[in-house]
Amino acid sequence: MALRALTTITNKNCIVRLSRYKSALNRFKLLGFTRIFSDFLAEAVGVTSAQVRKDFSLFSISGNKRGGYQIGNLIEKLNDILGKNELQKVVLIGAGNLGAALVRYKSFENEGIRIVAAFDIDPSKQNVKSPVPVMLLSSLENYIRDNGIKIAILCVPEIAAQQTFDVLVRAGIKGVLNFAPIQLKSPGECVVNNVTLEVELENLIYFVNTLEKAAQKGQQPLDGGV
């Protein structure tokens, strides 16, 4: 049992698939469906039905061979696993163009995520009366401790990323979504997910070009894991 729990916690690909299952289930629910079989869910997400059942079995989720899964109940279980049954408060550091766009992104709250405050080193960006207050970076540590914040989004320049990250860890942050183009040196108690837009675009461009070249030559492209 301990081994299964450890595998579940550390298998990032599995957790990503759970999020995709949940999104697909919400779409099916909006269409009026109440039950679903693993093969239909698998097709919607782009995996095999065996993978769906394997992922669910890690969390002791089982369906009915004749009736499949009850969609509402399954969404509730996935929300519980993914921590979506309670509001997740998040702070954002770096109120530039990207940070400001994330603050304005309305779909976060639909997923139980709320950016409660933003921080920046530039005094001209300070606005404590806005719906999401923008405060000076110097108040970051106290705000995190006083409000019990565990999650942060980092949108600062590369040169400031590690130093700012160290402040977050010291204040008690346990998870960081990092948009800075740098691999952060993290202690084991803080989880870092890196979002490097340039790398993602480069990968996308490479595979698009590869597909086009293969099509011109009438060849099947090599499996690139996409």
VOROFI-260685 format. One line per 8 residues: their letters; for each residue z negated, y, x negated of N, C-alpha, C. Coordinates in steps of 0.001 Angstrom, whole numbers, m for minus. Layout:
BEGIN
A) Z:Y:X:Z:Y:X:Z:Y:X; ...
This chain:
BEGIN
MALRALTT) 0:m1206:m832:0:0:0:0:1257:m868; m752:1235:m1955:m813:2395:m2850:531:2652:m3496; 1246:1554:m3863:2555:1707:m4490:3540:2331:m3518; 3501:1884:m2257:4400:2455:m1254:4123:3937:m1075; 2854:4313:m1021:2497:5726:m843:2989:6556:m2002; 2841:6037:m3235:3291:6765:m4419:4795:6949:m4389; 5535:5881:m4010:6987:5969:m3936:7418:7015:m2921; 6737:7043:m1788:7066:7988:m739:6882:9425:m1205
ITNKNCIV) 5787:9689:m1876:5472:11043:m2304:6447:11537:m3356; 6852:10665:m4273:7641:11115:m5418:9145:10956:m5223; 9600:10335:m4126:11021:10129:m3899:11610:11360:m3209; 12080:12303:m4020:12579:13571:m3483:13800:13361:m2598; 14695:12451:m2987:15896:12216:m2196:15545:11733:m793; 14509:10914:m693:14067:10436:610:13590:11597:1476; 12816:12502:901:12303:13645:1660:13449:14546:2104; 14444:14732:1251:15616:15524:1632:16322:14873:2817
RLSRYKSA) 16444:13545:2783:17092:12854:3898:16281:13003:5185; 14953:12969:5089:14132:13155:6285:14424:14511:6936; 14580:15546:6113:14910:16874:6648:16265:16854:7345; 17219:16127:6770:18551:16044:7386:18496:15247:8678; 17696:14171:8692:17539:13409:9937:16989:14318:11036; 15986:15104:10677:15339:15968:11674:16329:16992:12229; 17139:17586:11348:18134:18560:11810:19138:17909:12755; 19594:16696:12389:20546:15987:13248:19914:15625:14580
LNRFKLLG) 18661:15194:14563:17968:14839:15803:17817:16043:16717; 17547:17203:16154:17449:18418:16964:18784:18748:17618; 19871:18498:16906:21192:18735:17495:21449:17775:18653; 21106:16494:18451:21271:15509:19519:20404:15870:20728; 19214:16344:20473:18309:16730:21559:18888:17882:22368; 19477:18860:21683:20101:19988:22375:21275:19544:23248; 21919:18452:22845:23042:17922:23608:22591:17077:24792; 21276:16886:24903:20748:16164:26054:20406:14711:25810
FTRIFSDF) 20561:14237:24572:20222:12843:24275:18703:12684:24181; 18210:11533:24634:16773:11238:24553:16470:10088:23607; 17461:9240:23353:17279:8105:22446:18479:8027:21514; 18263:7386:20348:19357:7277:19376:19167:6013:18550; 20271:5392:18168:20240:4235:17289:20451:4686:15848; 19997:3868:14913:20056:4240:13496:21487:4442:13010; 22451:3688:13576:23825:3850:13086:24424:5195:13480; 24053:5721:14677:24531:7043:15076:23881:8135:14231
LAEAVGVT) 22585:7986:13969:21891:8963:13121:22444:8922:11704; 22711:7719:11209:23265:7566:9863:24622:8249:9742; 25460:8078:10755:26790:8699:10727:26681:10221:10732; 25717:10747:11484:25546:12195:11562:25093:12796:10241; 24367:12006:9437:23800:12503:8183:24653:12121:6976; 25452:11062:7120:26302:10632:6012:25666:9593:5122; 24830:8715:5715:24233:7605:4979:24480:6340:5783; 23946:5212:5299:24084:3967:6038:22909:3795:6998
SAQVRKDF) 23108:2980:8031:22020:2710:8967:20876:1975:8266; 21209:1164:7257:20164:478:6488:19299:1483:5739; 19916:2554:5228:19153:3593:4521:18211:4314:5475; 18698:4599:6686:17847:5244:7687:16619:4392:7963; 16838:3108:8222:15714:2222:8543:14769:2070:7358; 15323:2037:6147:14484:1923:4954:13614:3162:4781; 14222:4344:4949:13451:5589:4821:12337:5646:5855; 12652:5286:7088:11646:5333:8137:10534:4314:7902
SLFSISGN) 10896:3163:7340:9881:2121:7123:8836:2559:6101; 9212:3441:5176:8255:3950:4195:7111:4699:4872; 7390:5217:6073:6381:5987:6809:5947:5256:8083; 6220:3944:8094:5812:3083:9215:6404:3547:10540; 7628:4063:10491:8343:4456:11706:9298:3325:12077; 9158:2822:13275:10017:1725:13709:10645:2059:15054; 11844:1539:15279:12532:1734:16547:12539:453:17355; 13350:461:18387:13502:m698:19253:14937:m1198:19135
KRGGYQIG) 15121:m2499:18909:16461:m3030:18693:17380:m2753:19874; 16828:m2736:21064:17654:m2519:22256:17727:m1034:22638; 16641:m318:22393:16594:1066:22843:16689:2105:21752; 16667:1694:20476:16740:2637:19379:15452:3444:19231; 15594:4697:18810:14450:5582:18586:14383:6618:19708; 13175:6926:20156:12975:8002:21117:13014:9321:20345; 13988:10174:20643:14278:11339:19808:13099:12302:19728; 12495:12631:20853:11380:13574:20840:10218:13078:20001
NLIEKLND) 9900:11804:20148:8803:11204:19388:9131:11164:17897; 10390:10857:17586:10810:10785:16187:10763:12157:15525; 11207:13193:16237:11137:14557:15695:9687:14937:15423; 8801:14588:16337:7389:14905:16163:6816:14226:14920; 7175:12958:14703:6695:12234:13524:7237:12846:12235; 8514:13220:12244:9110:13821:11053:8503:15186:10769; 8249:15952:11818:7580:17242:11629:6213:17062:10994; 5509:16042:11424:4189:15768:10874:4283:15389:9397
ILGKNELQ) 5254:14540:9056:5442:14116:7664:5817:15307:6786; 6686:16167:7296:7205:17297:6519:6320:18536:6593; 5176:18414:7266:4242:19534:7338:4699:20643:8247; 5510:20322:9268:6057:21346:10151:5270:21501:11448; 4200:20728:11628:3411:20842:12852:2414:21993:12792; 2351:22647:11654:1532:23848:11529:2305:24886:10725; 2045:26149:11002:2780:27222:10344:2498:27234:8848; 3562:27281:8055:3443:27329:6605:3644:28778:6145
KVVLIGAG) 2590:29373:5610:2662:30752:5132:3174:30781:3690; 4130:31677:3446:4808:31749:2151:4818:33196:1664; 4646:33397:359:4843:34718:m234:6132:34712:m1042; 6751:35876:m1119:8001:36028:m1865:7789:37059:m2963; 8230:36722:m4167:8079:37633:m5293:9460:38046:m5778; 9718:39351:m5735:11017:39897:m6095:11744:40376:m4853; 11576:41648:m4495:12134:42181:m3248:13468:42873:m3470; 14287:42309:m4358:15633:42841:m4575:16573:42382:m3482
NLGAALVR) 17871:42318:m3770:18861:41965:m2750:18637:40561:m2193; 18453:39580:m3075:18249:38206:m2621:16932:38073:m1872; 15868:38632:m2442:14568:38559:m1797:14579:39206:m426; 15202:40373:m317:15276:41076:963:16058:40268:1988; 17115:39592:1539:17902:38764:2455:17074:37589:2971; 16284:36989:2114:15436:35873:2537:14364:36338:3522; 13822:37506:3307:12820:38053:4230:13433:38233:5614; 14698:38641:5680:15363:38889:6966:15871:37615:7635
YKSFENEG) 15845:36503:6922:16395:35244:7450:15535:34734:8602; 16089:34722:9815:15312:34452:11024:15005:32971:11240; 15799:32081:10662:15636:30656:10963:14408:30031:10322; 13791:30717:9355:12587:30158:8738:11521:29856:9793; 11274:30812:10677:10199:30634:11649:10509:29520:12632; 11787:29255:12901:12148:28126:13752:11728:26803:13129; 11584:26794:11808:11181:25590:11079:9714:25640:10670; 8962:26543:11259:7531:26602:10976:7189:27239:9645
IRIVAAFD) 8083:28088:9140:7866:28762:7855:7850:30268:8094; 6867:30945:7559:6803:32401:7716:6530:33062:6367; 7429:33932:5960:7165:34763:4782:6219:35866:5234; 4994:35816:4745:3964:36738:5241:3856:38006:4410; 4368:37977:3183:4307:39167:2335:5294:39019:1187; 5795:40155:707:6669:40180:m462:6041:41084:m1513; 6368:40812:m2771:5776:41561:m3880:6865:41954:m4868; 6716:43145:m5438:7693:43619:m6409:6998:44563:m7386
IDPSKQNV) 7545:44626:m8589:6967:45494:m9609:7396:46945:m9424; 8458:47170:m8628:9025:48509:m8425:8275:49230:m7296; 7558:50323:m7595:6816:51052:m6553:7701:51584:m5431; 8975:51849:m5719:9862:52397:m4688:10159:51392:m3576; 9933:50108:m3831:10174:49078:m2818:8936:48841:m1953; 7820:49428:m2310:6577:49186:m1577:6676:49728:m151; 6291:48886:806:6275:49284:2218:5290:48376:2954; 4055:48779:2998:3007:47926:3573:3040:47929:5095
KSPVPVML) 3855:48801:5718:3894:48887:7178:5068:48125:7781; 5923:47543:6955:7054:46782:7475:6556:45450:8050; 7351:44798:8921:6927:43519:9511:6503:42496:8466; 7245:42431:7371:6805:41661:6199:6461:42691:5132; 5186:42986:4929:4812:44046:3991:5272:43750:2571; 5755:44789:1902:6138:44683:495:5081:45411:m319; 4419:44664:m1187:3304:45206:m1962:3590:45135:m3448; 2792:45841:m4203:2956:45834:m5652:2515:44491:m6227
LSSLENYI) 3185:44114:m7291:2914:42820:m7912:1466:42704:m8383; 851:43825:m8702:m524:43805:m9202:m1522:43258:m8177; m1135:43269:m6887:m2042:42770:m5849:m1766:41316:m5467; m844:40684:m6172:m395:39342:m5815:m1512:38305:m5867; m2227:38228:m6984:m3245:37187:m7147:m4315:37274:m6067; m4823:38468:m5819:m5873:38624:m4810:m5368:38248:m3424; m4119:38621:m3112:m3563:38310:m1790:m3473:36795:m1600; m2994:36096:m2610:m2860:34637:m2518:m4218:33986:m2292
RDNGIKIA) m5207:34404:m3061:m6544:33814:m2933:m7184:34158:m1596; m7051:35414:m1175:m7702:35857:62:m7096:35209:1302; m5812:34840:1229:m5118:34314:2397:m4803:32824:2317; m5259:32181:1254:m5075:30738:1135:m3620:30309:1085; m2780:31076:410:m1347:30771:323:m1127:29668:m712; m267:28704:m374:19:27591:m1282:1476:27546:m1748; 2364:28282:m1045:3800:28202:m1329:4334:29590:m1666; 5233:29649:m2671:5827:30923:m3064:7326:30755:m3308
ILCVPEIA) 8066:31835:m3069:9486:31900:m3403:9642:32915:m4530; 10290:32502:m5611:10399:33344:m6801:11829:33844:m6944; 12014:35166:m6834:13343:35784:m6921:13354:36895:m7957; 12742:36656:m9099:12644:37674:m10136:13664:37401:m11236; 13981:38382:m12077:14902:38149:m13189:14361:37085:m14152; 15271:36470:m14875:14919:35390:m15791:13821:35802:m16771; 13889:37028:m17289:12952:37467:m18317:11512:37517:m17793; 11362:37680:m16483:10018:37801:m15914:9555:36529:m15202
AQQTFDVL) 10407:35526:m15140:10132:34369:m14287:8917:33569:m14743; 8863:33195:m16019:7763:32344:m16478:6418:33062:m16369; 6382:34327:m16755:5134:35078:m16678:4657:35202:m15228; 5582:35470:m14321:5220:35582:m12912:4774:34227:m12366; 5456:33183:m12770:5087:31837:m12340:3667:31491:m12796; 3331:31849:m14015:1987:31587:m14528:925:32286:m13674; 1243:33487:m13222:329:34218:m12331:159:33454:m11019; 1251:32949:m10480:1198:32198:m9222:321:30952:m9360
VRAGIKGV) 519:30221:m10440:m270:29009:m10659:m1749:29351:m10810; m2021:30390:m11552:m3408:30818:m11765:m4076:31216:m10448; m3280:31750:m9530:m3834:32192:m8243:m4014:31043:m7257; m3446:29869:m7582:m3641:28717:m6715:m2409:28231:m5981; m1239:28770:m6304:m1:28314:m5669:291:26870:m6097; 707:26030:m5125:952:24614:m5387:2431:24243:m5327; 3271:25140:m4818:4696:24856:m4737:5507:26128:m4851; 6591:26091:m5626:7429:27272:m5860:8895:26906:m5667
LNFAPIQL) 9585:27710:m4842:11039:27629:m4754:11581:28690:m5703; 12206:28249:m6779:12576:29139:m7877:14063:29464:m7859; 14383:30737:m7634:15769:31197:m7683:16123:31798:m9044; 15166:31938:m9924:15461:32475:m11255:16219:31425:m12074; 17225:31834:m12851:18049:30870:m13600:17357:30383:m14868; 16194:29759:m14697:15423:29287:m15842:14573:28099:m15409; 14423:27125:m16300:13541:25990:m16034:12114:26419:m16363; 11282:26449:m15354:9912:26899:m15544:9055:25787:m16130
KSPGECVV) 8163:26163:m17018:7200:25218:m17583:6023:25147:m16622; 5912:23996:m15968:4944:23884:m14881:3863:22857:m15203; 2614:23168:m14875:1567:22162:m14951:1767:21135:m13847; 1178:19985:m13994:1408:18906:m13041:994:19221:m11623; 72:20157:m11441:m447:20407:m10097:421:21356:m9277; 1512:21869:m9836:2402:22769:m9096:3817:22188:m9088; 4387:22052:m7889:5732:21503:m7724:6739:22651:m7732; 7814:22493:m8508:8852:23525:m8599:10188:22942:m8152
NNVTLEVE) 10822:23593:m7189:12191:23269:m6804:13090:24417:m7255; 14076:24093:m8093:14967:25110:m8647:16241:25233:m7814; 16595:26466:m7476:17849:26753:m6782:18653:27679:m7681; 19598:27115:m8423:20417:27903:m9341:21793:28063:m8724; 22050:29217:m8130:23276:29423:m7372:24517:29291:m8253; 24423:29797:m9489:25584:29728:m10380:25954:28280:m10678; 24954:27447:m10948:25212:26037:m11250:25800:25326:m10037; 25243:25606:m8844:25757:24975:m7632:27213:25355:m7399
LENLIYFV) 27549:26623:m7617:28934:27061:m7435:29850:26439:m8480; 29386:26347:m9723:30179:25720:m10774:30472:24257:m10439; 29444:23541:m9950:29639:22145:m9557:30644:22038:m8413; 30516:22937:m7440:31422:22925:m6295:32854:23188:m6736; 33037:24188:m7602:34368:24518:m8096:34976:23340:m8851; 34149:22675:m9682:34646:21525:m10457:35169:20432:m9533; 34365:20067:m8503:34763:18965:m7641:35943:19341:m6750; 36035:20609:m6333:37205:21048:m5574:38460:20920:m6433
NTLEKAAQ) 38377:21392:m7676:39523:21293:m8583:39889:19841:m8864; 38871:18988:m9015:39118:17571:m9282:39826:16910:m8109; 39388:17225:m6897:40032:16666:m5711:41472:17129:m5584; 41719:18398:m5884:43075:18932:m5789:43999:18279:m6826; 43499:18110:m8058:44306:17475:m9108:44609:16025:m8765; 43595:15327:m8219:43803:13935:m7837:44817:13821:m6711; 44752:14767:m5754:45694:14747:m4640:47122:14989:m5121; 47281:15897:m6097:48607:16192:m6641:49204:14988:m7354
KGQQPLDG) 48318:14182:m7974:48776:13012:m8718:48791:11755:m7845; 48343:11890:m6609:48296:10738:m5727:47268:9724:m6136; 46174:10195:m6763:45120:9302:m7257:43851:9489:m6450; 43013:8463:m6500:41685:8552:m5939:40753:9153:m7000; 39985:10218:m6678:39070:10786:m7677:37951:9825:m8000; 37449:9935:m9231:36294:9133:m9623:35101:9562:m8808; 34181:8623:m8582:32972:8919:m7809:32107:9894:m8581; 31965:11125:m8058:31149:12143:m8719:29806:12325:m8097
GV) 29451:11439:m7137:28141:11539:m6532:28055:12584:m5463; 29211:13031:m4922:29176:14035:m3864:29502:13402:m2529
